[in-house]
Amino acid sequence: MLRRPRRNRKSQGIRDMVEETRLSVKDFIFPLFLIDGINQKVEVASMPGIFRLSLDLMLKEIEECLTLGIKAFDIFPAYPETKKDKFATESYNPDTFYLKAIQKIKTTFPEAVVMTDVAMDPYSSDGHDGLVHDGKILNDETLEILGKMSLAQAQAGADILGPSDMMDGRVGYIRSILDEHGYTDVSIMSYTAKYASAFYGPFRDALDSAPKMGDKKTYQMDPANYYEALIEADLDTEEGADFLMVKPALAYLDVIRLLKDNSNLPIAAYNVSGEYAMIKASAQRGWLDGERAMLESLLSIKRAGAKVILSYFAKEFGLLEKNR
Ligand code: PBG
């Protein structure tokens, strides 16, 4: 036998040398759940180890992550039902706790990269990402609300906006509003290929944001579709997106690779709540080695072509790296 691939696997030293993909703390954006109040820390039942935090505790969490080398955070607010209405009015109320928190985080840690979410669902009494009328989710009518929300988040100091509602014309509209108001430096990470997925379940628990009626299939993509992601990618690119995101990650590694091979924009992947919950739940039962399963799945996302990984495992990965 002339060719023996095993020679390149014979020791840790050789394996390290030929290793094609290596994870780094720099790859990650850590999603965080914000709640109003002081000294509040409530674990998300379906996401062991992940908490909804009030601003004071979130500042501590961010500080700790920064020392681990995790520099980017995607912050999602959880609002009580009393603050929700049909028009998501609270989303651009300048005194709302979410916007004030973004401002405080950016002034306390200017070096942190802060990403915000642009969609109606956390503020909507219908639990949908868009305006609901006669049981239909409206596309264009929702834009004005998203524009106000985007502007408010940019004014609060957000570095990256994440339009996550998966409807049409978002990126272009938000880009033009930002530019008109002088926020030409604020980036857009578009949820380019976001699928109508069962894997968002624990996130909707975390935010109490599940739809009150129907589902999200008229706006999020059909899990059966692959080439359709290219249509979305073309549009987001023309409209001025700075990053293209695929979501969820693990059941859609082929889509991550597709976008990577067809775009020169950095590709992001969202390793969503259900993907986190699956590994945590089986590790708790002793059915899987949780740490190895985490590392292997994160690695697969990067190997598939993701430059940026949004993951609830970010801090755990950072702690592991530090103690290696
Ligand atoms: C909605 C939004 C969702 C997530 C991020 N933004 C849920 C949904 O579309 O219902 C899910 C993230 C996760 O599951 O970790 N704007």
Boltz pocket constraint, residues with backbone or C-beta under 6 A from the ligand:
constraints:
  - pocket:
      binder: B
      contacts: [[A, 117], [A, 118], [A, 119], [A, 120], [A, 121], [A, 129], [A, 164], [A, 165], [A, 199], [A, 200], [A, 201], [A, 202], [A, 203], [A, 204], [A, 209], [A, 216], [A, 271], [A, 272], [A, 273], [A, 274]]
      max_distance: 6.0
